[in-house]
Amino acid sequence: MSQLPDFIEMDESLGADTVERWKVYLEVLFSVFERTLAKAGLTFHGLSVGCRRYPESREKHYGFWHLVQEGWPEDDRTPDLERCRRLLWVSWVIQNADQDPAIRVFPQTRRFGENPWALWLHEHDYCVILVERSGYYMLKTAFLVTKDDKRQELERDWQASQARQKS
């Protein structure tokens, strides 16, 4: 496995207090998002990877918030510093998915009318989710796998994809 990108740390952001540092950090994260994801021309399985822009919230792409926040419902999401720290990992995982055996790449069970793909950096419990669209993939979310039920779901889908490949 090649070297993972560094974390993006909030404590390196300038500001007199946590509120000011968070505002600066958020702008740094959005700049990274635009450079490494939204405008990077990424591909997966030979197709382009897009980032959902609308509906925008606080002048930022809809998809950006799914990479730096957690929770449900949509209006009640909260910042997730572990997602924020690993934002550079998203593009790295996508870029290396087809050649790095440390990344488990597999279709998941169809959900909400969508065909999601998991790019699971298993050793680090980090997962990027892409959704198949007509002629491209949409970046849905990325997260640190911290809950046993999510880990079991990913493992179940991984095992099912391996069984399909063998048959």
Contacts in CASP RR format, 6 or more apart in sequence:
PFRMAT RR
TARGET T0000
AUTHOR 0000-0000-0000
METHOD contacts of the structure
MODEL  1
MSQLPDFIEMDESLGADTVERWKVYLEVLFSVFERTLAKAGLTFHGLSVG
CRRYPESREKHYGFWHLVQEGWPEDDRTPDLERCRRLLWVSWVIQNADQD
PAIRVFPQTRRFGENPWALWLHEHDYCVILVERSGYYMLKTAFLVTKDDK
RQELERDWQASQARQKS
1 100 0 8 1.000
1 101 0 8 1.000
1 102 0 8 1.000
1 123 0 8 1.000
2 96 0 8 1.000
2 100 0 8 1.000
4 89 0 8 1.000
4 92 0 8 1.000
4 124 0 8 1.000
5 88 0 8 1.000
5 89 0 8 1.000
5 92 0 8 1.000
6 88 0 8 1.000
7 85 0 8 1.000
7 86 0 8 1.000
7 88 0 8 1.000
8 25 0 8 1.000
8 28 0 8 1.000
8 29 0 8 1.000
8 32 0 8 1.000
8 84 0 8 1.000
8 85 0 8 1.000
8 87 0 8 1.000
8 88 0 8 1.000
9 85 0 8 1.000
10 21 0 8 1.000
10 22 0 8 1.000
10 25 0 8 1.000
10 81 0 8 1.000
10 84 0 8 1.000
10 85 0 8 1.000
11 21 0 8 1.000
13 21 0 8 1.000
13 22 0 8 1.000
13 24 0 8 1.000
13 25 0 8 1.000
13 28 0 8 1.000
14 20 0 8 1.000
14 21 0 8 1.000
14 24 0 8 1.000
15 21 0 8 1.000
15 24 0 8 1.000
22 79 0 8 1.000
25 84 0 8 1.000
26 68 0 8 1.000
29 64 0 8 1.000
29 68 0 8 1.000
29 84 0 8 1.000
29 87 0 8 1.000
30 60 0 8 1.000
30 64 0 8 1.000
32 87 0 8 1.000
32 88 0 8 1.000
33 51 0 8 1.000
33 61 0 8 1.000
33 64 0 8 1.000
33 67 0 8 1.000
33 87 0 8 1.000
36 87 0 8 1.000
36 88 0 8 1.000
36 90 0 8 1.000
36 91 0 8 1.000
37 49 0 8 1.000
37 51 0 8 1.000
37 67 0 8 1.000
37 90 0 8 1.000
37 91 0 8 1.000
37 139 0 8 1.000
38 50 0 8 1.000
38 51 0 8 1.000
38 53 0 8 1.000
38 61 0 8 1.000
38 64 0 8 1.000
40 91 0 8 1.000
41 48 0 8 1.000
41 49 0 8 1.000
42 48 0 8 1.000
42 49 0 8 1.000
42 50 0 8 1.000
42 91 0 8 1.000
42 94 0 8 1.000
42 95 0 8 1.000
43 49 0 8 1.000
44 94 0 8 1.000
44 97 0 8 1.000
44 98 0 8 1.000
44 117 0 8 1.000
44 119 0 8 1.000
44 130 0 8 1.000
44 137 0 8 1.000
45 98 0 8 1.000
45 137 0 8 1.000
47 135 0 8 1.000
47 136 0 8 1.000
47 137 0 8 1.000
48 135 0 8 1.000
48 136 0 8 1.000
48 137 0 8 1.000
49 94 0 8 1.000
49 130 0 8 1.000
49 136 0 8 1.000
49 137 0 8 1.000
49 138 0 8 1.000
49 139 0 8 1.000
50 136 0 8 1.000
50 137 0 8 1.000
50 138 0 8 1.000
50 139 0 8 1.000
51 61 0 8 1.000
51 63 0 8 1.000
51 64 0 8 1.000
51 138 0 8 1.000
51 139 0 8 1.000
52 61 0 8 1.000
52 62 0 8 1.000
52 63 0 8 1.000
52 138 0 8 1.000
52 139 0 8 1.000
53 61 0 8 1.000
53 62 0 8 1.000
53 63 0 8 1.000
54 62 0 8 1.000
55 62 0 8 1.000
56 62 0 8 1.000
57 65 0 8 1.000
63 139 0 8 1.000
63 141 0 8 1.000
65 77 0 8 1.000
66 140 0 8 1.000
66 141 0 8 1.000
66 142 0 8 1.000
67 83 0 8 1.000
67 87 0 8 1.000
67 90 0 8 1.000
67 139 0 8 1.000
67 141 0 8 1.000
67 142 0 8 1.000
68 79 0 8 1.000
68 80 0 8 1.000
68 83 0 8 1.000
68 84 0 8 1.000
68 87 0 8 1.000
69 77 0 8 1.000
69 78 0 8 1.000
69 79 0 8 1.000
69 80 0 8 1.000
69 83 0 8 1.000
70 77 0 8 1.000
70 78 0 8 1.000
70 80 0 8 1.000
70 83 0 8 1.000
70 143 0 8 1.000
71 77 0 8 1.000
71 78 0 8 1.000
80 143 0 8 1.000
82 144 0 8 1.000
83 142 0 8 1.000
83 143 0 8 1.000
83 144 0 8 1.000
86 126 0 8 1.000
86 142 0 8 1.000
86 144 0 8 1.000
89 121 0 8 1.000
89 126 0 8 1.000
89 128 0 8 1.000
89 142 0 8 1.000
90 128 0 8 1.000
90 139 0 8 1.000
90 142 0 8 1.000
93 103 0 8 1.000
93 119 0 8 1.000
93 121 0 8 1.000
93 126 0 8 1.000
93 128 0 8 1.000
93 142 0 8 1.000
94 119 0 8 1.000
94 128 0 8 1.000
94 130 0 8 1.000
94 139 0 8 1.000
96 103 0 8 1.000
97 103 0 8 1.000
97 105 0 8 1.000
97 119 0 8 1.000
97 128 0 8 1.000
98 105 0 8 1.000
102 121 0 8 1.000
102 122 0 8 1.000
102 123 0 8 1.000
103 119 0 8 1.000
103 120 0 8 1.000
103 121 0 8 1.000
103 122 0 8 1.000
104 118 0 8 1.000
104 119 0 8 1.000
104 120 0 8 1.000
104 121 0 8 1.000
104 122 0 8 1.000
104 154 0 8 1.000
104 158 0 8 1.000
105 117 0 8 1.000
105 118 0 8 1.000
105 119 0 8 1.000
105 120 0 8 1.000
106 117 0 8 1.000
106 118 0 8 1.000
106 120 0 8 1.000
106 157 0 8 1.000
106 158 0 8 1.000
106 161 0 8 1.000
106 162 0 8 1.000
107 115 0 8 1.000
107 116 0 8 1.000
107 117 0 8 1.000
107 118 0 8 1.000
107 157 0 8 1.000
107 161 0 8 1.000
108 115 0 8 1.000
108 116 0 8 1.000
108 117 0 8 1.000
108 118 0 8 1.000
108 129 0 8 1.000
108 154 0 8 1.000
108 157 0 8 1.000
109 157 0 8 1.000
109 160 0 8 1.000
110 116 0 8 1.000
114 131 0 8 1.000
114 132 0 8 1.000
115 131 0 8 1.000
115 132 0 8 1.000
116 129 0 8 1.000
116 130 0 8 1.000
116 131 0 8 1.000
116 132 0 8 1.000
116 140 0 8 1.000
117 129 0 8 1.000
117 130 0 8 1.000
117 131 0 8 1.000
117 132 0 8 1.000
117 137 0 8 1.000
118 127 0 8 1.000
118 128 0 8 1.000
118 129 0 8 1.000
118 154 0 8 1.000
118 157 0 8 1.000
118 158 0 8 1.000
119 127 0 8 1.000
119 128 0 8 1.000
119 129 0 8 1.000
119 130 0 8 1.000
120 126 0 8 1.000
120 127 0 8 1.000
120 145 0 8 1.000
120 154 0 8 1.000
120 158 0 8 1.000
121 127 0 8 1.000
125 144 0 8 1.000
125 145 0 8 1.000
125 146 0 8 1.000
125 151 0 8 1.000
126 142 0 8 1.000
126 143 0 8 1.000
126 144 0 8 1.000
126 145 0 8 1.000
127 142 0 8 1.000
127 143 0 8 1.000
127 145 0 8 1.000
127 154 0 8 1.000
128 139 0 8 1.000
128 141 0 8 1.000
128 142 0 8 1.000
129 139 0 8 1.000
129 140 0 8 1.000
129 141 0 8 1.000
129 142 0 8 1.000
130 137 0 8 1.000
130 138 0 8 1.000
130 139 0 8 1.000
130 140 0 8 1.000
131 137 0 8 1.000
131 138 0 8 1.000
131 140 0 8 1.000
145 151 0 8 1.000
145 154 0 8 1.000
END
